[in-house]
């Protein structure tokens, strides 16, 4: 029997980023993943931690303390998830404790008293094997492009494909994990589970659930073979006999953790697939550039489902609704058919100018652009301040919109069609679905609600504006949002793209999203831009510490392998580097920032001097 337990704490503090050895009291029953209470520090204050290893000897030279008690008979995680936490921390220049904090939900003692395994799905219960499930018999890692338009039952094709593949594993006595970008896609997958009668064999892992439900499913996943699904934190759920991992829409920014250490679901699951030796599916209607890179490297096998596509009309007019398009909208509504109009920006105006001198109005605090939000308030795009707008430099007080947003468009439609139900859906106030007939929905990208039977007309009103945005991933993001909106179409739908011309217009006629993103991907490769390389950003809380960090990097042995890129933020350091240098750079940044933080003369109490993002998608 092991005599010593190595314990880690779920803490982001770098000084706690190590394993602490404790003696196991005779007769104490524990395992890797057990939650224990130990004495810590000079005051021997009680602290809870997770057992990460059981061993016979310790390298610690002093006297070891003893574990005070085992807090739960249920392990909180598994050895494989602990290994995953180490790998993710290494890749993200973070601490294991910081990753562990994301992996472990809050414990609820009362939940532990009523835990019992889920029922088993009988292998005799079977339907046809899906194309995706068949492909997984031949390939370990697959990139899957599902049928764009749902074939029946108002359940997205990808969700049914995922559920069928998970069902096959469950019938074989294995578990699966499905990671989804947001609540909308969670709902879609739940509809597929209900359709196939799999709800009772499934476990949901989402941070928005109440604590006891989340903790209960966390424990059940370790004792029951099940279909596990959830949003990005589900990447770290410990799961019994995991055989299949599936990720939907990896290009969606909801898959990126918005606080340190900024990990991405795709990168974590690629690491997890190797740690647990499972099958892996990355799927989307339109591929991300990172997925195309993995296909190009033959790391992912491309699989494309066949299916019908809606008719497409292209207009090179920059008027959102030309006469013909307006007439089509009017005809659909008079026939009681649903219409979707996608608008790039929410609010009443995406930018404003002085009515007198035409000068573009900017935030008085940070000089970023001003827009008018859905409530009608002036708001800064950068610092988010909402206040009274001061007079223009010319003395003028009145403003006019440069380009109106979704709220203004919806208001115009209400005046044009007073007897029609006009709905607005955006990221601040999203609609999940509507059952109204003859409804006109104005939605921003990603907020398009489902409608029974699908939309008969879809207008992508800001196509040219979306691909022309001054961001590296503008085209990729635009095409992804178009594809997801079009997936809500009916079988007889017409899709209108406004303002497109040239090669992209020719490609979009066939809804060839892969060709469009693929061309953009090849252009980036030729310029040495991500995803051919990685971009790291380090933000400092003050200029003095920022300069010390830059000096430290310039003195490092890695200098000739790093490229410093300009940044709009004077406290932000941007580094372009090769994938092969990722581990070395992460180690360098972690050690350098820890050292400089300890030596900082400008640090305020509780302040984080440096924030490291090893894959910053927004710096260029």
Secondary structure as the mmCIF struct_conf table of DSSP 4:
data_model
#
loop_
_struct_conf.conf_type_id
_struct_conf.id
_struct_conf.beg_label_comp_id
_struct_conf.beg_label_asym_id
_struct_conf.beg_label_seq_id
_struct_conf.end_label_comp_id
_struct_conf.end_label_asym_id
_struct_conf.end_label_seq_id
STRN STRN1 UNK A 4 UNK A 8
HELX_RH_3T_P HELX_RH_3T_P1 UNK A 14 UNK A 16
BEND BEND1 UNK A 18 UNK A 18
STRN STRN2 UNK A 20 UNK A 23
HELX_LH_PP_P HELX_LH_PP_P1 UNK A 24 UNK A 25
TURN_TY1_P TURN_TY1_P1 UNK A 26 UNK A 27
TURN_TY1_P TURN_TY1_P2 UNK A 32 UNK A 33
STRN STRN3 UNK A 35 UNK A 40
TURN_TY1_P TURN_TY1_P3 UNK A 41 UNK A 44
STRN STRN4 UNK A 45 UNK A 55
BEND BEND2 UNK A 56 UNK A 56
BEND BEND3 UNK A 62 UNK A 62
HELX_LH_PP_P HELX_LH_PP_P2 UNK A 63 UNK A 65
STRN STRN5 UNK A 66 UNK A 66
STRN STRN6 UNK A 67 UNK A 70
BEND BEND4 UNK A 73 UNK A 74
BEND BEND5 UNK A 76 UNK A 77
HELX_RH_AL_P HELX_RH_AL_P1 UNK A 79 UNK A 91
TURN_TY1_P TURN_TY1_P4 UNK A 92 UNK A 93
HELX_RH_AL_P HELX_RH_AL_P2 UNK A 96 UNK A 103
BEND BEND6 UNK A 104 UNK A 104
HELX_LH_PP_P HELX_LH_PP_P3 UNK A 105 UNK A 107
HELX_RH_AL_P HELX_RH_AL_P3 UNK A 109 UNK A 112
TURN_TY1_P TURN_TY1_P5 UNK A 113 UNK A 114
HELX_LH_PP_P HELX_LH_PP_P4 UNK A 117 UNK A 122
TURN_TY1_P TURN_TY1_P6 UNK A 123 UNK A 124
HELX_LH_PP_P HELX_LH_PP_P5 UNK A 128 UNK A 130
HELX_RH_AL_P HELX_RH_AL_P4 UNK A 131 UNK A 135
TURN_TY1_P TURN_TY1_P7 UNK A 136 UNK A 138
BEND BEND7 UNK A 140 UNK A 140
STRN STRN7 UNK A 141 UNK A 145
BEND BEND8 UNK A 148 UNK A 149
BEND BEND9 UNK A 152 UNK A 152
TURN_TY1_P TURN_TY1_P8 UNK A 153 UNK A 154
HELX_RH_AL_P HELX_RH_AL_P5 UNK A 157 UNK A 171
TURN_TY1_P TURN_TY1_P9 UNK A 172 UNK A 173
STRN STRN8 UNK A 175 UNK A 179
BEND BEND10 UNK A 181 UNK A 182
HELX_RH_AL_P HELX_RH_AL_P6 UNK A 183 UNK A 195
TURN_TY1_P TURN_TY1_P10 UNK A 196 UNK A 197
HELX_RH_3T_P HELX_RH_3T_P2 UNK A 199 UNK A 201
STRN STRN9 UNK A 202 UNK A 205
TURN_TY1_P TURN_TY1_P11 UNK A 207 UNK A 208
BEND BEND11 UNK A 209 UNK A 209
HELX_RH_AL_P HELX_RH_AL_P7 UNK A 211 UNK A 223
BEND BEND12 UNK A 224 UNK A 224
STRN STRN10 UNK A 227 UNK A 230
BEND BEND13 UNK A 231 UNK A 231
HELX_RH_3T_P HELX_RH_3T_P3 UNK A 232 UNK A 236
TURN_TY1_P TURN_TY1_P12 UNK A 240 UNK A 241
STRN STRN11 UNK A 242 UNK A 248
TURN_TY1_P TURN_TY1_P13 UNK A 250 UNK A 251
BEND BEND14 UNK A 252 UNK A 252
HELX_RH_3T_P HELX_RH_3T_P4 UNK A 253 UNK A 255
STRN STRN12 UNK A 256 UNK A 256
BEND BEND15 UNK A 258 UNK A 259
TURN_TY1_P TURN_TY1_P14 UNK A 260 UNK A 261
STRN STRN13 UNK A 264 UNK A 264
HELX_RH_AL_P HELX_RH_AL_P8 UNK A 265 UNK A 276
TURN_TY1_P TURN_TY1_P15 UNK A 277 UNK A 277
STRN STRN14 UNK A 279 UNK A 283
BEND BEND16 UNK A 285 UNK A 286
HELX_RH_AL_P HELX_RH_AL_P9 UNK A 289 UNK A 296
TURN_TY1_P TURN_TY1_P16 UNK A 297 UNK A 298
BEND BEND17 UNK A 299 UNK A 300
STRN STRN15 UNK A 301 UNK A 304
STRN STRN16 UNK A 311 UNK A 315
BEND BEND18 UNK A 318 UNK A 321
HELX_RH_AL_P HELX_RH_AL_P10 UNK A 323 UNK A 334
TURN_TY1_P TURN_TY1_P17 UNK A 335 UNK A 336
STRN STRN17 UNK A 339 UNK A 342
BEND BEND19 UNK A 344 UNK A 345
BEND BEND20 UNK A 347 UNK A 348
STRN STRN18 UNK A 349 UNK A 354
TURN_TY1_P TURN_TY1_P18 UNK A 355 UNK A 357
HELX_LH_PP_P HELX_LH_PP_P6 UNK A 359 UNK A 359
STRN STRN19 UNK A 360 UNK A 360
HELX_LH_PP_P HELX_LH_PP_P7 UNK A 361 UNK A 361
STRN STRN20 UNK A 362 UNK A 362
TURN_TY1_P TURN_TY1_P19 UNK A 364 UNK A 366
STRN STRN21 UNK A 369 UNK A 369
STRN STRN22 UNK A 370 UNK A 372
TURN_TY1_P TURN_TY1_P20 UNK A 374 UNK A 375
BEND BEND21 UNK A 376 UNK A 376
STRN STRN23 UNK A 378 UNK A 380
TURN_TY1_P TURN_TY1_P21 UNK A 381 UNK A 383
HELX_LH_PP_P HELX_LH_PP_P8 UNK A 388 UNK A 392
TURN_TY1_P TURN_TY1_P22 UNK A 393 UNK A 394
BEND BEND22 UNK A 395 UNK A 395
STRN STRN24 UNK A 399 UNK A 404
HELX_RH_AL_P HELX_RH_AL_P11 UNK A 406 UNK A 416
TURN_TY1_P TURN_TY1_P23 UNK A 418 UNK A 419
BEND BEND23 UNK A 420 UNK A 420
STRN STRN25 UNK A 422 UNK A 425
BEND BEND24 UNK A 427 UNK A 429
STRN STRN26 UNK A 433 UNK A 434
TURN_TY1_P TURN_TY1_P24 UNK A 437 UNK A 438
STRN STRN27 UNK A 440 UNK A 443
TURN_TY1_P TURN_TY1_P25 UNK A 445 UNK A 446
HELX_LH_PP_P HELX_LH_PP_P9 UNK A 448 UNK A 449
STRN STRN28 UNK A 450 UNK A 451
TURN_TY1_P TURN_TY1_P26 UNK A 452 UNK A 453
STRN STRN29 UNK A 455 UNK A 460
TURN_TY1_P TURN_TY1_P27 UNK A 461 UNK A 462
HELX_RH_AL_P HELX_RH_AL_P12 UNK A 463 UNK A 467
TURN_TY1_P TURN_TY1_P28 UNK A 468 UNK A 468
BEND BEND25 UNK A 469 UNK A 471
TURN_TY1_P TURN_TY1_P29 UNK A 472 UNK A 473
HELX_RH_AL_P HELX_RH_AL_P13 UNK A 474 UNK A 486
TURN_TY1_P TURN_TY1_P30 UNK A 487 UNK A 488
STRN STRN30 UNK A 489 UNK A 498
BEND BEND26 UNK A 499 UNK A 499
HELX_RH_AL_P HELX_RH_AL_P14 UNK A 502 UNK A 509
TURN_TY1_P TURN_TY1_P31 UNK A 510 UNK A 511
HELX_RH_AL_P HELX_RH_AL_P15 UNK A 513 UNK A 527
TURN_TY1_P TURN_TY1_P32 UNK A 528 UNK A 528
TURN_TY1_P TURN_TY1_P33 UNK A 530 UNK A 531
BEND BEND27 UNK A 532 UNK A 533
STRN STRN31 UNK A 534 UNK A 540
BEND BEND28 UNK A 541 UNK A 542
HELX_RH_AL_P HELX_RH_AL_P16 UNK A 543 UNK A 554
TURN_TY1_P TURN_TY1_P34 UNK A 555 UNK A 555
BEND BEND29 UNK A 556 UNK A 556
TURN_TY1_P TURN_TY1_P35 UNK A 557 UNK A 558
HELX_RH_3T_P HELX_RH_3T_P5 UNK A 559 UNK A 561
STRN STRN32 UNK A 563 UNK A 565
BEND BEND30 UNK A 568 UNK A 569
TURN_TY1_P TURN_TY1_P36 UNK A 570 UNK A 571
STRN STRN33 UNK A 572 UNK A 577
HELX_RH_3T_P HELX_RH_3T_P6 UNK A 579 UNK A 581
HELX_RH_AL_P HELX_RH_AL_P17 UNK A 582 UNK A 599
BEND BEND31 UNK A 601 UNK A 602
HELX_LH_PP_P HELX_LH_PP_P10 UNK A 603 UNK A 604
TURN_TY1_P TURN_TY1_P37 UNK A 605 UNK A 606
BEND BEND32 UNK A 609 UNK A 609
STRN STRN34 UNK A 610 UNK A 613
BEND BEND33 UNK A 614 UNK A 615
TURN_TY1_P TURN_TY1_P38 UNK A 617 UNK A 618
#
